């Protein structure tokens, strides 16, 4: 469970981005935050990871308060930002092994988990290279491998990030908008616009009618 109880949040003084926000997301539910720029979508995600402190209210992860028990909450959450912070001086494989050591992942488990996404994203041969030489898309793929290494599927659905990483890689060869459709119960359209395009289109849409 992720629960917001009457949350108020401002980056500065009392210029509130979120005002008395309450909601509950139950295990297995998928939620899309939709709104204009500055409406607070990214702020909500940052608060779940406690990158900022709220001014009023309470945020609970599985009944535990992110304010009073942040470490217990963060053990249950994998968050991959658009620009992941990685140790550029390390190689990809050294970074993943370092993270595995920090989180106490066994040698047997880490090998299977690393191989899973390294093979999926065609990153295996690049793991021996320094992260500083990675492209933006490759760093995102490494971050996904890191998340699955630690959380082993708990609180982490890689589909959205997988589509994003694929689109980032594809747009190097495409001028315009790359659109991918997944048919699995509902239809989700994920799109990313190339920086070379002359058009400005909505990047991501979610809707039952699509």
N, C-alpha and C positions, 0 to 999 in steps of 0.2 A: 504493500500500500504506500502511495505517496499522498500526503494530505496537507493542504494549506488551510489554516484556520485564521481568518480575519487578518490577513497579512498586509502590512503597509510597508512600502519600501521607497527610499529616495537615495539617489547618488550624492546629492548635496542638500544640506539643510532640510527644509520641508517641501521641496519641489518633488512631490511624490509621483513616481512612475506607476506604482501599484497602490490602489486604495481599497482596503477592506476586501481583499480577494480570498475567496474560499472555494475549494474544490477537492475531490477525492478521485484518485486514479487507482483502480483495483488491479491486482496481478493479472496479466494477460491482456489487458486493455491497451489499445493503441490510440493515442490522442494527438491531434494536430492543432497547434496554436496558430491561428490565422488573424492577421490584423495589419494595420498600417505601420509604416516605419515609426519607431518610437512608442509603440503601443505597449511594449513590455514583454514581448515574446522571448527574446534572448535573456532578459532579466530573470524571468521565471526559471529558465534552465540554469542560469548562474547561481540562483538562490538554492536550487535543489542540491547543487554541489558545494554550497556555502563558500562561494568565491566572494560574496559580500554578506554583511549582516543586515537583518531586517530591523526596522525601527519599532514595529508593533506586530503582535500576533505570534503564530507558531507554525513551524514546518516539521512534519513527522514523516519518518521513513520506517515502515513496519512498526509503527507505534513508538519509535525512539525519536527524541528531539534532536534536530540538526544543530540546535544552539547549545544544548547541554551535553550531548554525546556525539560529537561530530565524527570521531574516528570510527565508531561502530556503524554509523550511517554510511560513511564513505567506503567502507568495505563492501557494501552492497550495490555500489553505483559505478558504472563505467561511463565516462563522458568524453567524447572525442570532439574537440572544437574544429573549426574549419582550418585553423593554423596550429597544429599540435606542437607543443614545446618538447623537443627531443634533444639529446646530447649529441651535437653535431660532430664532436671529435671522436666518437665511438663508431665502430662498424655496426651495421644493423644487427648482426647475430650477437655481438658483445652487449649491445644495449638490451636485447631481449633476455639474454642470460642474466644480466645485472638485475633487471626488473624481477625475473623469476626468483633470484636469490633473496631479494628484498621481501618478496611476498611468500617465500617458503614453498615454491612449487617444485616438486620432485623432478629429478633428471628425466625420468621416464615420461611423466606427464607433460613436461615442457616440450620435449622433442615432438610428441604427437600433435600438440596444439600449435606449435610454431609451423610445423610442416603443413598443417591443414590450410592456413590462409596464405602462407608463402607460395604454395603451389597454386592455389586458386587465383591469386593476383599476379602470377608469373614473377614473383619477387625472390625466388630461391637463389638464383645466381647472383643477385645484387646484395644479399645479406653480408657478403664479405667486404663490400665497399663501405667507405666512411659515409655516415649520414649526411655530412656536409655536401656530398656530391649528388644527393637525391633531389629529384624534382619535387614540386609541391604535391603532385598526385602520389608519388612513391612514399612520401612522408605520411600521407593519409593512410595508405595501405599498411605501412609499418605500425601506425597507431592502432589500426583495427586488429592486427596480429597481437599487439601488446594487450589490448582489452580482452581478447579471447583467451590469451595466455593466463591472465590473472583470474578472470571471472568465469571462464569455462562455460559460457552461455547464460550465466545467471545475470539477470537485469540487463541483458545486452542482446539486441536483435540486429545483426549486421546487415540486413537487407538494404536499409536506407543508405547506409554508408557504402555498401558494395555498389549500388547503383550510381552514387555520387562519384566514387573512385573510377568506375568504368566510364562515366560520362566525361570526367576530367581528362582521362587518357584519350578518349575518342575525339574530343574537340580539337586536338592538335591537328587532325586531318580533315576536319569538317568546318566549313564556314557557314554559320547559321545556328540553328538550335537542334541539339541532339535530344530526341525523345525516346524513352524506353517505356514499355508497358509490361506489367506483370499481371498475369491472369491466375489468380489463386483465390477463389471465392469472390472477392471484389476486385475491381480494376483500379490500379494506382498508376497514374502517369507521373513520371519523374523527368524533369527536363533541366538542362543547363545551357546557357547561351555562350557561344564562343566570343571572346573579346574582339574577334575580327568581324562580327556580324554588324549589319547596318540597321538591324531591327532591335527593338526593345520589347521582349515578351515576358510574361509571367513565368518564373522559373519552376515553380512547383504548384500543382493543384491537387486537391483531395476532394472527392465528392461522391456520394452514392449514385448520382445520376450519370457520372462519367462512364 
